[in-house]
């Protein structure tokens, strides 16, 4: 039996449950990242629970035709599911809500007319539906963004919560003892292979082998590709699949649209990229001139990297040598296909606020005399901090220092297989401690 994995979203939902002034929640994220599981876990704290899947229970759509009065909807649902729907005692869950647009529109009325009822909705291809309803519930519905498991959640699933707490206490001025550092490196390499998809982690945490995990990942890739037919009719699923595969193969570098598909227009390729991004499968990293905050004010959309939303699915798609990643301590062996760079960006997003959609940025300057690139740039307390992922302890970090000099940055971050340490102007962070970046002090 698969055990429940404690996640950050669990606390977010409990806090929401206990708030007297809550709004209906809209859980957003790619397919099978754990949205439904999180709601089902929350349901244990209620007397009654009603779950509606609009994708499979088509007949329920009838209750959302015409009048969207929430009391009438609840009365019909209560009779249909033979379960009382009582504000304060019942959790009502609208799953796969993108399959019923009127149900999405009804959310605002639940907030206005039945605010005491705990209502959560979720959908895997929700962004496509919201595009048709741009102002469905502004100010009346709260979005929560969910990603695959973070490295800390992965450690927790393996019973290593004390190791997580120990890691959180470490910082560049207070490195970890070597045995714990090495243990975390070993777990980090496993996490690169397994990834954060809940089903894959659950199988491994329950005693499954890497082969069992790979079988789960293979099934997930099949289901992800099967969804392409649901995206949009004007972009054939075969084209979306071509672009998807090209994104995986181009990971780590600037995305070249003309390499993405054969016998199709540039417009179709760009739309396929947009659809994959909306579905949460692809995460863009966009060039920013990084002259000030917000970073998004000076972007160049022609310079954009695209990466898959999970390292486990990525390594399985490319059939990377998992044994080599586990056995080697050499960074280049671990970072095949720029998987470590990809991991850093994804981890950074996972430790952010679940209530806002956050973008990733990098910096690149290319000219005849100077070619420099910084893997990520982030903004903290109105300061811009460059982040470089290095293969060795002796890396010159020329791009990092060039950026810092040009932008007058007071601090940079190097991420590597090293333990925590400090060097002049640079905080060195291990790959297993990306969560630490959000807690590092910045100069006022």
Secondary structure, 3 states (H helix, E strand, C coil): CCCCCCCHHHHHHHHHHHCCCCCEEEEECCCCCCHHHHHHHHHHHCCEEEEEECCCCHHHHHHHCCCCCHHHHHHHHHHHHCCCCCCCCEEEEEECHHHCHHHHHHHHHHHHHCCCCEEEEEECCHHHHHHHCCCCCCCCEEEEECCCCCHHHHHHHCCCHHHHHHHHHCECCECCCHHHHHHHHHHHHHHHHHCCCHHHHHHHHCCCCHHHHHHHHHHHHHHHHHHHHHCCCCCCHHHHHHHHHHHHHCCCCCCCHHHCCCCCCHHHHHHHHHHHHHCCCEEEEEEECCCCCCHHHHEEEEEEEEEECCHHHHHHHHCCCHHHHHHCCCHHHHCHHHHHHHHHHHHHHHCCCCCCCCCEEEEEEECCCCEEEECEEEEECCEEEEEEECCCCCCCCHHHHHHHHHHCCCCEEEEECCCCEEECCEEEEEHHHHHHHHHCCCCC
